[in-house]
Amino acid sequence: MIGASVRGAIVVAVAAAAIDRILGRHAAGAIAAPIESFVVIEAPISDVWSELANIEGQPRWMTDLKAVRLLTPPPVGLGTRAEGTVRILGVPVRDPVTVTAFEPPTRFAIRHEGRFSGEGTIDLEAGADGRSTIVRWRERLVPPLLPNLGALLQRPVLREVFQADLHRLRRLFEG
């Protein structure tokens, strides 16, 4: 009985590795296409920027981000380092990040440097009326094991998570 279970696990692991390798060849080395999310918030761009750039406050609107602490002294800017505790698909993971773009009030970007690597960029654009803000979020996360297959499997879940996060950010302003 145990022998059959072990053989089954080996077959699944070999198949997963083969699928990951095939996906990697098909992607021509580009692991994990970015996940794109979008929302319009009825608030001025300066207000949305203030909330977004408050790294330690991001757990207010990012559900899976449970806590954040700055590793470099304030103020937050290009090169700021922080570490978050994130739940990725239900598993708590340390997420050390570095701010790679800090262009108030239009662009904020980070590089993920932990087990899950990748980058995230949030671009803000003032609405035509000056009282709304268009928010575009691109996030790319590469899992540590079977990166191609893992990215494919996590994509639909994370797409929903990130879009829900932007809706929570909007509710901070719109109630």
SESETOR-89995 format. One record per residue (C-alpha): residue in three letters; x, y, z; chain. Coordinates in Angstrom, 1 decimal, m for minus. Each point is the difference from the previous one (the first is absolute). Layout:
<nodes>
NODE code      X      Y      Z unit
NODE  ALA      X      Y      Z    A
...
</nodes>
This chain:
<nodes>
NODE code      X      Y      Z unit
NODE  MET    0.0    0.0    0.0    A
NODE  ILE    2.8    2.5    1.0    A
NODE  GLY    2.0   m1.1   m3.1    A
NODE  ALA   m2.9    0.8   m2.3    A
NODE  SER   m0.4    3.4    1.7    A
NODE  VAL    3.7    0.8   m0.4    A
NODE  ARG   m0.1   m1.1   m3.7    A
NODE  GLY   m3.0    2.2   m0.6    A
NODE  ALA    1.6    3.0    1.6    A
NODE  ILE    3.1   m0.5   m2.1    A
NODE  VAL   m2.0   m0.2   m3.2    A
NODE  VAL   m1.9    3.2    0.9    A
NODE  ALA    3.3    1.8    0.9    A
NODE  VAL    1.6   m1.1   m3.3    A
NODE  ALA   m3.1    1.0   m2.0    A
NODE  ALA   m0.1    3.4    1.8    A
NODE  ALA    3.7    0.6   m0.8    A
NODE  ALA   m0.5   m1.0   m3.6    A
NODE  ILE   m3.0    2.4   m0.4    A
NODE  ASP    2.0    2.8    1.7    A
NODE  ARG    2.9   m0.5   m2.5    A
NODE  ILE   m2.4   m0.1   m3.0    A
NODE  LEU   m1.7    3.2    1.2    A
NODE  GLY    3.4    1.6    0.5    A
NODE  ARG    1.0   m0.8   m3.6    A
NODE  HIS   m3.3    1.3   m1.3    A
NODE  ALA    0.4    3.3    1.9    A
NODE  ALA    3.6    0.4   m1.4    A
NODE  GLY    1.4    0.7    3.4    A
NODE  ALA   m2.7    2.5    1.2    A
NODE  ILE   m1.3   m1.4    3.2    A
NODE  ALA   m3.3    1.2    1.3    A
NODE  ALA   m1.6    2.7   m2.1    A
NODE  PRO   m1.2    2.9    2.1    A
NODE  ILE   m3.5    0.0    1.5    A
NODE  GLU   m1.7    3.3   m0.8    A
NODE  SER   m2.7    1.6    2.1    A
NODE  PHE   m1.9    3.3   m0.4    A
NODE  VAL   m2.3    2.2    2.0    A
NODE  VAL   m1.3    3.6   m0.1    A
NODE  ILE   m0.2    1.7    3.4    A
NODE  GLU   m2.1    3.1    0.7    A
NODE  ALA    2.7    1.9    1.8    A
NODE  PRO    2.8    2.3   m1.1    A
NODE  ILE    3.3   m1.6   m1.1    A
NODE  SER    1.9    1.6    2.9    A
NODE  ASP   m2.3   m1.7    2.6    A
NODE  VAL    0.3   m3.4   m1.7    A
NODE  TRP    3.7    0.4   m0.3    A
NODE  SER    0.3    0.8    3.8    A
NODE  GLU   m1.8   m3.3    0.8    A
NODE  LEU    1.9   m2.1   m2.5    A
NODE  ALA    3.4    1.3    1.0    A
NODE  ASN   m0.6   m0.7    3.7    A
NODE  ILE    1.7   m3.4   m0.1    A
NODE  GLU   m0.7   m0.9    3.6    A
NODE  GLY   m3.7    0.8   m0.6    A
NODE  GLN   m0.4   m2.2   m3.0    A
NODE  PRO   m1.5   m2.9    2.0    A
NODE  ARG   m3.1    2.2    0.3    A
NODE  TRP   m0.9   m0.7   m3.6    A
NODE  MET    2.2   m3.0   m1.0    A
NODE  THR   m1.7   m3.0    1.5    A
NODE  ASP    2.9   m2.5   m0.2    A
NODE  LEU    2.5    2.5    1.3    A
NODE  LYS   m0.3   m0.6    3.8    A
NODE  ALA    2.8    2.3    1.2    A
NODE  VAL    2.8    2.2   m1.3    A
NODE  ARG    3.1    1.5    1.7    A
NODE  LEU    2.4    2.4   m1.5    A
NODE  LEU    3.7   m1.2    0.0    A
NODE  THR    1.3    3.4   m1.0    A
NODE  PRO   m0.7    3.3    1.8    A
NODE  PRO   m2.8    2.3   m1.3    A
NODE  PRO   m0.9    1.7   m2.1    A
NODE  VAL   m1.1   m2.6   m2.6    A
NODE  GLY    1.6    0.5   m3.4    A
NODE  LEU    2.2   m1.6   m2.6    A
NODE  GLY    2.0   m2.7    1.6    A
NODE  THR   m2.1   m0.4    3.1    A
NODE  ARG    0.0   m3.6    1.2    A
NODE  ALA   m2.8   m1.6    1.9    A
NODE  GLU   m1.1   m3.5    1.0    A
NODE  GLY   m3.6   m1.2   m0.1    A
NODE  THR   m1.7   m3.0    1.2    A
NODE  VAL   m2.2   m1.2   m2.8    A
NODE  ARG   m2.4   m2.9   m0.4    A
NODE  ILE    0.5   m1.5   m3.5    A
NODE  LEU   m2.6   m2.5   m0.7    A
NODE  GLY   m0.6   m0.4    3.7    A
NODE  VAL    3.7   m0.5    1.0    A
NODE  PRO    1.7    2.7    2.1    A
NODE  VAL    3.2    1.2   m1.8    A
NODE  ARG    2.6    2.7    0.8    A
NODE  ASP    0.1    2.5   m2.8    A
NODE  PRO    3.1    2.2    0.0    A
NODE  VAL   m0.5    2.8   m2.5    A
NODE  THR    2.0    3.0   m1.3    A
NODE  VAL   m1.7    3.1   m1.4    A
NODE  THR    1.2    0.3   m3.6    A
NODE  ALA   m2.1    3.0   m1.2    A
NODE  PHE   m1.4    2.8    2.2    A
NODE  GLU   m1.4    2.8   m2.2    A
NODE  PRO   m2.6    2.0    1.9    A
NODE  PRO   m2.9    0.0   m0.8    A
NODE  THR    0.1   m2.3   m3.0    A
NODE  ARG    2.2   m3.1    0.4    A
NODE  PHE    0.9   m2.4    2.8    A
NODE  ALA    1.9   m3.2   m0.6    A
NODE  ILE    1.7   m2.8    2.0    A
NODE  ARG    2.2   m3.0   m0.6    A
NODE  HIS   m0.9   m3.2    1.9    A
NODE  GLU    3.2   m1.6    1.3    A
NODE  GLY   m1.2   m2.9    2.0    A
NODE  ARG   m1.0   m3.6   m0.9    A
NODE  PHE   m2.6    1.5   m2.4    A
NODE  SER    2.0    2.3   m2.2    A
NODE  GLY   m1.4    2.6   m2.4    A
NODE  GLU   m1.1    3.6   m0.1    A
NODE  GLY   m3.1    2.1    0.4    A
NODE  THR   m0.8    3.4   m1.5    A
NODE  ILE   m2.9    2.3    0.7    A
NODE  ASP   m0.6    2.9   m2.3    A
NODE  LEU   m2.4    2.8    0.9    A
NODE  GLU   m1.6    2.5   m2.5    A
NODE  ALA   m2.2    2.9    0.9    A
NODE  GLY   m3.5   m0.4   m1.5    A
NODE  ALA   m1.2    2.7   m2.5    A
NODE  ASP   m2.1    1.6    2.7    A
NODE  GLY    3.0    0.4    2.4    A
NODE  ARG   m2.1   m1.6    2.8    A
NODE  SER    0.6   m3.7   m1.0    A
NODE  THR    3.0   m2.2   m0.3    A
NODE  ILE    0.7   m2.8   m2.5    A
NODE  VAL    2.0   m2.8    1.7    A
NODE  ARG    1.9   m2.6   m2.0    A
NODE  TRP    1.8   m2.8    1.8    A
NODE  ARG    2.4   m2.5   m1.7    A
NODE  GLU    1.3   m2.8    2.2    A
NODE  ARG    2.3   m2.9   m0.9    A
NODE  LEU    0.8   m2.7    2.5    A
NODE  VAL    2.2   m3.0   m0.7    A
NODE  PRO   m0.4   m3.0    2.3    A
NODE  PRO    3.1   m1.6    1.3    A
NODE  LEU   m0.8   m3.5   m1.3    A
NODE  LEU   m1.2   m0.9   m3.4    A
NODE  PRO   m0.1    3.7   m0.9    A
NODE  ASN   m1.7   m0.3   m3.4    A
NODE  LEU   m2.7   m2.4    1.2    A
NODE  GLY   m0.4    1.7    3.3    A
NODE  ALA   m0.5    3.4   m1.7    A
NODE  LEU   m2.6   m1.5   m2.3    A
NODE  LEU   m1.9   m1.6    2.9    A
NODE  GLN    0.2    3.1    2.4    A
NODE  ARG   m1.0    2.5   m2.7    A
NODE  PRO   m3.9   m0.3    0.1    A
NODE  VAL    0.1    0.1    3.9    A
NODE  LEU    2.4    2.9    0.2    A
NODE  ARG   m1.9    2.0   m2.7    A
NODE  GLU   m3.1   m0.1    2.2    A
NODE  VAL    2.0    0.8    3.1    A
NODE  PHE    1.6    3.1   m1.5    A
NODE  GLN   m3.2    1.3   m1.6    A
NODE  ALA   m1.8   m0.4    3.4    A
NODE  ASP    2.9    1.9    1.7    A
NODE  LEU   m0.6    2.9   m2.4    A
NODE  HIS   m3.7    0.0    0.8    A
NODE  ARG    0.9    0.1    3.7    A
NODE  LEU    2.3    3.0   m0.7    A
NODE  ARG   m2.9    1.7   m1.8    A
NODE  ARG   m2.3   m0.6    3.0    A
NODE  LEU    2.5    1.8    2.3    A
NODE  PHE   m0.9    3.1   m2.0    A
NODE  GLU   m3.5   m0.6   m1.1    A
NODE  GLY   m1.4   m1.7    3.1    A
</nodes>
